[in-house]
Amino acid sequence: MTKTALRVALYARVSLRDKRQDTENQLAQLRQFCESQGWAVSDEYVDRASG
C-alpha cells in the first residue's frame, strides 16, 4: 500500500498595526515544519488585517 502525503494549506496573518510581524517569516517557519512532517503544501494564503 502506497502512503500518500498529507496535503495542507498554509495561512499567515499580520496586523497592519504591528510593524514587527512579517508574513514571509511565518510562512518560512510553516514550510519548514511541513517539510519535517512530510506534508505537501498545496497552497498558501496571506491576510493583512487592518484591525
mmCIF file of the N, C-alpha and C atoms, coordinates in Angstrom:
data_MODEL
# 
_entry.id   MODEL 
# 
loop_
_atom_site.group_PDB 
_atom_site.id 
_atom_site.type_symbol 
_atom_site.label_atom_id 
_atom_site.label_alt_id 
_atom_site.label_comp_id 
_atom_site.label_asym_id 
_atom_site.label_entity_id 
_atom_site.label_seq_id 
_atom_site.pdbx_PDB_ins_code 
_atom_site.Cartn_x 
_atom_site.Cartn_y 
_atom_site.Cartn_z 
_atom_site.occupancy 
_atom_site.B_iso_or_equiv 
_atom_site.pdbx_formal_charge 
_atom_site.auth_seq_id 
_atom_site.auth_comp_id 
_atom_site.auth_asym_id 
_atom_site.auth_atom_id 
_atom_site.pdbx_PDB_model_num 
ATOM 1   N N  . MET A 1 1  ? 0.842  -1.186 0.000  1.00 0.00 ? 1  MET A N  1 
ATOM 2   C CA . MET A 1 1  ? 0.000  0.000  0.000  1.00 0.00 ? 1  MET A CA 1 
ATOM 3   C C  . MET A 1 1  ? 0.888  1.250  0.000  1.00 0.00 ? 1  MET A C  1 
ATOM 4   N N  . THR A 1 2  ? 0.626  2.164  -0.908 1.00 0.00 ? 2  THR A N  1 
ATOM 5   C CA . THR A 1 2  ? 1.401  3.395  -1.025 1.00 0.00 ? 2  THR A CA 1 
ATOM 6   C C  . THR A 1 2  ? 0.819  4.451  -0.100 1.00 0.00 ? 2  THR A C  1 
ATOM 7   N N  . LYS A 1 3  ? 1.690  5.062  0.683  1.00 0.00 ? 3  LYS A N  1 
ATOM 8   C CA . LYS A 1 3  ? 1.256  6.126  1.589  1.00 0.00 ? 3  LYS A CA 1 
ATOM 9   C C  . LYS A 1 3  ? 1.266  7.458  0.849  1.00 0.00 ? 3  LYS A C  1 
ATOM 10  N N  . THR A 1 4  ? 0.143  8.160  0.865  1.00 0.00 ? 4  THR A N  1 
ATOM 11  C CA . THR A 1 4  ? 0.024  9.463  0.223  1.00 0.00 ? 4  THR A CA 1 
ATOM 12  C C  . THR A 1 4  ? 0.332  10.552 1.236  1.00 0.00 ? 4  THR A C  1 
ATOM 13  N N  . ALA A 1 5  ? 1.150  11.525 0.850  1.00 0.00 ? 5  ALA A N  1 
ATOM 14  C CA . ALA A 1 5  ? 1.499  12.631 1.738  1.00 0.00 ? 5  ALA A CA 1 
ATOM 15  C C  . ALA A 1 5  ? 0.262  13.479 2.020  1.00 0.00 ? 5  ALA A C  1 
ATOM 16  N N  . LEU A 1 6  ? 0.160  13.926 3.246  1.00 0.00 ? 6  LEU A N  1 
ATOM 17  C CA . LEU A 1 6  ? -0.920 14.819 3.631  1.00 0.00 ? 6  LEU A CA 1 
ATOM 18  C C  . LEU A 1 6  ? -0.720 16.150 2.913  1.00 0.00 ? 6  LEU A C  1 
ATOM 19  N N  . ARG A 1 7  ? -1.775 16.667 2.299  1.00 0.00 ? 7  ARG A N  1 
ATOM 20  C CA . ARG A 1 7  ? -1.710 17.963 1.617  1.00 0.00 ? 7  ARG A CA 1 
ATOM 21  C C  . ARG A 1 7  ? -2.306 19.016 2.538  1.00 0.00 ? 7  ARG A C  1 
ATOM 22  N N  . VAL A 1 8  ? -1.590 20.115 2.714  1.00 0.00 ? 8  VAL A N  1 
ATOM 23  C CA . VAL A 1 8  ? -2.037 21.167 3.619  1.00 0.00 ? 8  VAL A CA 1 
ATOM 24  C C  . VAL A 1 8  ? -1.961 22.529 2.941  1.00 0.00 ? 8  VAL A C  1 
ATOM 25  N N  . ALA A 1 9  ? -2.721 23.473 3.460  1.00 0.00 ? 9  ALA A N  1 
ATOM 26  C CA . ALA A 1 9  ? -2.651 24.866 3.026  1.00 0.00 ? 9  ALA A CA 1 
ATOM 27  C C  . ALA A 1 9  ? -2.098 25.677 4.188  1.00 0.00 ? 9  ALA A C  1 
ATOM 28  N N  . LEU A 1 10 ? -1.245 26.640 3.881  1.00 0.00 ? 10 LEU A N  1 
ATOM 29  C CA . LEU A 1 10 ? -0.658 27.486 4.904  1.00 0.00 ? 10 LEU A CA 1 
ATOM 30  C C  . LEU A 1 10 ? -1.395 28.819 4.959  1.00 0.00 ? 10 LEU A C  1 
ATOM 31  N N  . TYR A 1 11 ? -1.507 29.366 6.178  1.00 0.00 ? 11 TYR A N  1 
ATOM 32  C CA . TYR A 1 11 ? -2.187 30.635 6.380  1.00 0.00 ? 11 TYR A CA 1 
ATOM 33  C C  . TYR A 1 11 ? -1.320 31.516 7.269  1.00 0.00 ? 11 TYR A C  1 
ATOM 34  N N  . ALA A 1 12 ? -0.952 32.687 6.780  1.00 0.00 ? 12 ALA A N  1 
ATOM 35  C CA . ALA A 1 12 ? -0.176 33.652 7.557  1.00 0.00 ? 12 ALA A CA 1 
ATOM 36  C C  . ALA A 1 12 ? -0.978 34.937 7.660  1.00 0.00 ? 12 ALA A C  1 
ATOM 37  N N  . ARG A 1 13 ? -0.919 35.564 8.831  1.00 0.00 ? 13 ARG A N  1 
ATOM 38  C CA . ARG A 1 13 ? -1.689 36.783 9.053  1.00 0.00 ? 13 ARG A CA 1 
ATOM 39  C C  . ARG A 1 13 ? -0.869 37.768 9.870  1.00 0.00 ? 13 ARG A C  1 
ATOM 40  N N  . VAL A 1 14 ? -0.953 39.028 9.492  1.00 0.00 ? 14 VAL A N  1 
ATOM 41  C CA . VAL A 1 14 ? -0.338 40.095 10.286 1.00 0.00 ? 14 VAL A CA 1 
ATOM 42  C C  . VAL A 1 14 ? -1.315 41.251 10.411 1.00 0.00 ? 14 VAL A C  1 
ATOM 43  N N  . SER A 1 15 ? -1.161 41.976 11.489 1.00 0.00 ? 15 SER A N  1 
ATOM 44  C CA . SER A 1 15 ? -1.926 43.191 11.697 1.00 0.00 ? 15 SER A CA 1 
ATOM 45  C C  . SER A 1 15 ? -1.109 44.354 11.162 1.00 0.00 ? 15 SER A C  1 
ATOM 46  N N  . LEU A 1 16 ? -1.741 45.281 10.497 1.00 0.00 ? 16 LEU A N  1 
ATOM 47  C CA . LEU A 1 16 ? -1.018 46.438 9.974  1.00 0.00 ? 16 LEU A CA 1 
ATOM 48  C C  . LEU A 1 16 ? -0.502 47.332 11.099 1.00 0.00 ? 16 LEU A C  1 
ATOM 49  N N  . ARG A 1 17 ? -1.090 47.195 12.299 1.00 0.00 ? 17 ARG A N  1 
ATOM 50  C CA . ARG A 1 17 ? -0.636 47.999 13.432 1.00 0.00 ? 17 ARG A CA 1 
ATOM 51  C C  . ARG A 1 17 ? 0.682  47.501 14.005 1.00 0.00 ? 17 ARG A C  1 
ATOM 52  N N  . ASP A 1 18 ? 0.972  46.226 13.837 1.00 0.00 ? 18 ASP A N  1 
ATOM 53  C CA . ASP A 1 18 ? 2.206  45.654 14.384 1.00 0.00 ? 18 ASP A CA 1 
ATOM 54  C C  . ASP A 1 18 ? 3.228  45.516 13.264 1.00 0.00 ? 18 ASP A C  1 
ATOM 55  N N  . LYS A 1 19 ? 4.105  46.486 13.137 1.00 0.00 ? 19 LYS A N  1 
ATOM 56  C CA . LYS A 1 19 ? 5.084  46.518 12.037 1.00 0.00 ? 19 LYS A CA 1 
ATOM 57  C C  . LYS A 1 19 ? 6.184  45.481 12.193 1.00 0.00 ? 19 LYS A C  1 
ATOM 58  N N  . ARG A 1 20 ? 6.294  44.842 13.366 1.00 0.00 ? 20 ARG A N  1 
ATOM 59  C CA . ARG A 1 20 ? 7.359  43.862 13.597 1.00 0.00 ? 20 ARG A CA 1 
ATOM 60  C C  . ARG A 1 20 ? 7.036  42.514 12.974 1.00 0.00 ? 20 ARG A C  1 
ATOM 61  N N  . GLN A 1 21 ? 5.772  42.247 12.699 1.00 0.00 ? 21 GLN A N  1 
ATOM 62  C CA . GLN A 1 21 ? 5.383  40.960 12.150 1.00 0.00 ? 21 GLN A CA 1 
ATOM 63  C C  . GLN A 1 21 ? 5.681  40.902 10.659 1.00 0.00 ? 21 GLN A C  1 
ATOM 64  N N  . ASP A 1 22 ? 5.954  39.694 10.192 1.00 0.00 ? 22 ASP A N  1 
ATOM 65  C CA . ASP A 1 22 ? 6.311  39.509 8.788  1.00 0.00 ? 22 ASP A CA 1 
ATOM 66  C C  . ASP A 1 22 ? 5.713  38.195 8.292  1.00 0.00 ? 22 ASP A C  1 
ATOM 67  N N  . THR A 1 23 ? 4.871  38.247 7.274  1.00 0.00 ? 23 THR A N  1 
ATOM 68  C CA . THR A 1 23 ? 4.243  37.022 6.770  1.00 0.00 ? 23 THR A CA 1 
ATOM 69  C C  . THR A 1 23 ? 5.270  36.078 6.155  1.00 0.00 ? 23 THR A C  1 
ATOM 70  N N  . GLU A 1 24 ? 6.322  36.605 5.542  1.00 0.00 ? 24 GLU A N  1 
ATOM 71  C CA . GLU A 1 24 ? 7.331  35.725 4.940  1.00 0.00 ? 24 GLU A CA 1 
ATOM 72  C C  . GLU A 1 24 ? 8.040  34.899 6.002  1.00 0.00 ? 24 GLU A C  1 
ATOM 73  N N  . ASN A 1 25 ? 8.308  35.495 7.153  1.00 0.00 ? 25 ASN A N  1 
ATOM 74  C CA . ASN A 1 25 ? 8.927  34.753 8.253  1.00 0.00 ? 25 ASN A CA 1 
ATOM 75  C C  . ASN A 1 25 ? 7.987  33.651 8.742  1.00 0.00 ? 25 ASN A C  1 
ATOM 76  N N  . GLN A 1 26 ? 6.716  33.987 8.886  1.00 0.00 ? 26 GLN A N  1 
ATOM 77  C CA . GLN A 1 26 ? 5.726  32.987 9.317  1.00 0.00 ? 26 GLN A CA 1 
ATOM 78  C C  . GLN A 1 26 ? 5.658  31.835 8.313  1.00 0.00 ? 26 GLN A C  1 
ATOM 79  N N  . LEU A 1 27 ? 5.571  32.175 7.032  1.00 0.00 ? 27 LEU A N  1 
ATOM 80  C CA . LEU A 1 27 ? 5.464  31.142 6.004  1.00 0.00 ? 27 LEU A CA 1 
ATOM 81  C C  . LEU A 1 27 ? 6.713  30.269 5.952  1.00 0.00 ? 27 LEU A C  1 
ATOM 82  N N  . ALA A 1 28 ? 7.875  30.867 6.127  1.00 0.00 ? 28 ALA A N  1 
ATOM 83  C CA . ALA A 1 28 ? 9.116  30.087 6.112  1.00 0.00 ? 28 ALA A CA 1 
ATOM 84  C C  . ALA A 1 28 ? 9.119  29.053 7.228  1.00 0.00 ? 28 ALA A C  1 
ATOM 85  N N  . GLN A 1 29 ? 8.673  29.455 8.408  1.00 0.00 ? 29 GLN A N  1 
ATOM 86  C CA . GLN A 1 29 ? 8.606  28.531 9.536  1.00 0.00 ? 29 GLN A CA 1 
ATOM 87  C C  . GLN A 1 29 ? 7.567  27.441 9.297  1.00 0.00 ? 29 GLN A C  1 
ATOM 88  N N  . LEU A 1 30 ? 6.426  27.820 8.739  1.00 0.00 ? 30 LEU A N  1 
ATOM 89  C CA . LEU A 1 30 ? 5.385  26.832 8.443  1.00 0.00 ? 30 LEU A CA 1 
ATOM 90  C C  . LEU A 1 30 ? 5.844  25.842 7.378  1.00 0.00 ? 30 LEU A C  1 
ATOM 91  N N  . ARG A 1 31 ? 6.519  26.337 6.345  1.00 0.00 ? 31 ARG A N  1 
ATOM 92  C CA . ARG A 1 31 ? 7.045  25.455 5.292  1.00 0.00 ? 31 ARG A CA 1 
ATOM 93  C C  . ARG A 1 31 ? 8.034  24.457 5.869  1.00 0.00 ? 31 ARG A C  1 
ATOM 94  N N  . GLN A 1 32 ? 8.914  24.943 6.747  1.00 0.00 ? 32 GLN A N  1 
ATOM 95  C CA . GLN A 1 32 ? 9.916  24.077 7.359  1.00 0.00 ? 32 GLN A CA 1 
ATOM 96  C C  . GLN A 1 32 ? 9.242  22.991 8.209  1.00 0.00 ? 32 GLN A C  1 
ATOM 97  N N  . PHE A 1 33 ? 8.227  23.373 8.970  1.00 0.00 ? 33 PHE A N  1 
ATOM 98  C CA . PHE A 1 33 ? 7.516  22.397 9.789  1.00 0.00 ? 33 PHE A CA 1 
ATOM 99  C C  . PHE A 1 33 ? 6.840  21.346 8.912  1.00 0.00 ? 33 PHE A C  1 
ATOM 100 N N  . CYS A 1 34 ? 6.176  21.788 7.863  1.00 0.00 ? 34 CYS A N  1 
ATOM 101 C CA . CYS A 1 34 ? 5.501  20.854 6.964  1.00 0.00 ? 34 CYS A CA 1 
ATOM 102 C C  . CYS A 1 34 ? 6.497  19.886 6.333  1.00 0.00 ? 34 CYS A C  1 
ATOM 103 N N  . GLU A 1 35 ? 7.641  20.404 5.938  1.00 0.00 ? 35 GLU A N  1 
ATOM 104 C CA . GLU A 1 35 ? 8.667  19.543 5.354  1.00 0.00 ? 35 GLU A CA 1 
ATOM 105 C C  . GLU A 1 35 ? 9.134  18.490 6.368  1.00 0.00 ? 35 GLU A C  1 
ATOM 106 N N  . SER A 1 36 ? 9.296  18.899 7.623  1.00 0.00 ? 36 SER A N  1 
ATOM 107 C CA . SER A 1 36 ? 9.748  17.957 8.651  1.00 0.00 ? 36 SER A CA 1 
ATOM 108 C C  . SER A 1 36 ? 8.716  16.866 8.931  1.00 0.00 ? 36 SER A C  1 
ATOM 109 N N  . GLN A 1 37 ? 7.445  17.157 8.634  1.00 0.00 ? 37 GLN A N  1 
ATOM 110 C CA . GLN A 1 37 ? 6.367  16.197 8.848  1.00 0.00 ? 37 GLN A CA 1 
ATOM 111 C C  . GLN A 1 37 ? 6.083  15.349 7.609  1.00 0.00 ? 37 GLN A C  1 
ATOM 112 N N  . GLY A 1 38 ? 6.706  15.722 6.485  1.00 0.00 ? 38 GLY A N  1 
ATOM 113 C CA . GLY A 1 38 ? 6.454  15.014 5.237  1.00 0.00 ? 38 GLY A CA 1 
ATOM 114 C C  . GLY A 1 38 ? 5.152  15.426 4.574  1.00 0.00 ? 38 GLY A C  1 
ATOM 115 N N  . TRP A 1 39 ? 4.674  16.607 4.905  1.00 0.00 ? 39 TRP A N  1 
ATOM 116 C CA . TRP A 1 39 ? 3.421  17.115 4.349  1.00 0.00 ? 39 TRP A CA 1 
ATOM 117 C C  . TRP A 1 39 ? 3.696  17.913 3.081  1.00 0.00 ? 39 TRP A C  1 
ATOM 118 N N  . ALA A 1 40 ? 2.781  17.844 2.127  1.00 0.00 ? 40 ALA A N  1 
ATOM 119 C CA . ALA A 1 40 ? 2.883  18.600 0.883  1.00 0.00 ? 40 ALA A CA 1 
ATOM 120 C C  . ALA A 1 40 ? 2.049  19.875 0.998  1.00 0.00 ? 40 ALA A C  1 
ATOM 121 N N  . VAL A 1 41 ? 2.656  21.021 0.747  1.00 0.00 ? 41 VAL A N  1 
ATOM 122 C CA . VAL A 1 41 ? 1.942  22.304 0.803  1.00 0.00 ? 41 VAL A CA 1 
ATOM 123 C C  . VAL A 1 41 ? 1.232  22.505 -0.527 1.00 0.00 ? 41 VAL A C  1 
ATOM 124 N N  . SER A 1 42 ? -0.100 22.570 -0.481 1.00 0.00 ? 42 SER A N  1 
ATOM 125 C CA . SER A 1 42 ? -0.871 22.715 -1.709 1.00 0.00 ? 42 SER A CA 1 
ATOM 126 C C  . SER A 1 42 ? -1.163 24.173 -2.057 1.00 0.00 ? 42 SER A C  1 
ATOM 127 N N  . ASP A 1 43 ? -1.208 25.042 -1.019 1.00 0.00 ? 43 ASP A N  1 
ATOM 128 C CA . ASP A 1 43 ? -1.497 26.451 -1.270 1.00 0.00 ? 43 ASP A CA 1 
ATOM 129 C C  . ASP A 1 43 ? -1.073 27.276 -0.070 1.00 0.00 ? 43 ASP A C  1 
ATOM 130 N N  . GLU A 1 44 ? -0.914 28.571 -0.281 1.00 0.00 ? 44 GLU A N  1 
ATOM 131 C CA . GLU A 1 44 ? -0.556 29.495 0.786  1.00 0.00 ? 44 GLU A CA 1 
ATOM 132 C C  . GLU A 1 44 ? -1.467 30.710 0.718  1.00 0.00 ? 44 GLU A C  1 
ATOM 133 N N  . TYR A 1 45 ? -1.946 31.127 1.875  1.00 0.00 ? 45 TYR A N  1 
ATOM 134 C CA . TYR A 1 45 ? -2.826 32.290 1.978  1.00 0.00 ? 45 TYR A CA 1 
ATOM 135 C C  . TYR A 1 45 ? -2.214 33.303 2.922  1.00 0.00 ? 45 TYR A C  1 
ATOM 136 N N  . VAL A 1 46 ? -2.291 34.581 2.546  1.00 0.00 ? 46 VAL A N  1 
ATOM 137 C CA . VAL A 1 46 ? -1.757 35.661 3.385  1.00 0.00 ? 46 VAL A CA 1 
ATOM 138 C C  . VAL A 1 46 ? -2.873 36.668 3.616  1.00 0.00 ? 46 VAL A C  1 
ATOM 139 N N  . ASP A 1 47 ? -3.030 37.063 4.883  1.00 0.00 ? 47 ASP A N  1 
ATOM 140 C CA . ASP A 1 47 ? -4.061 38.035 5.281  1.00 0.00 ? 47 ASP A CA 1 
ATOM 141 C C  . ASP A 1 47 ? -3.380 39.192 5.987  1.00 0.00 ? 47 ASP A C  1 
ATOM 142 N N  . ARG A 1 48 ? -3.620 40.377 5.487  1.00 0.00 ? 48 ARG A N  1 
ATOM 143 C CA . ARG A 1 48 ? -3.095 41.577 6.134  1.00 0.00 ? 48 ARG A CA 1 
ATOM 144 C C  . ARG A 1 48 ? -4.288 42.356 6.676  1.00 0.00 ? 48 ARG A C  1 
ATOM 145 N N  . ALA A 1 49 ? -4.529 42.235 7.966  1.00 0.00 ? 49 ALA A N  1 
ATOM 146 C CA . ALA A 1 49 ? -5.708 42.842 8.590  1.00 0.00 ? 49 ALA A CA 1 
ATOM 147 C C  . ALA A 1 49 ? -5.406 44.247 9.076  1.00 0.00 ? 49 ALA A C  1 
ATOM 148 N N  . SER A 1 50 ? -6.388 45.094 9.015  1.00 0.00 ? 50 SER A N  1 
ATOM 149 C CA . SER A 1 50 ? -6.210 46.471 9.455  1.00 0.00 ? 50 SER A CA 1 
ATOM 150 C C  . SER A 1 50 ? -6.579 46.660 10.922 1.00 0.00 ? 50 SER A C  1 
ATOM 151 N N  . GLY A 1 51 ? -7.203 45.699 11.517 1.00 0.00 ? 51 GLY A N  1 
ATOM 152 C CA . GLY A 1 51 ? -7.637 45.904 12.896 1.00 0.00 ? 51 GLY A CA 1 
ATOM 153 C C  . GLY A 1 51 ? -7.328 44.784 13.729 1.00 0.00 ? 51 GLY A C  1 
# 
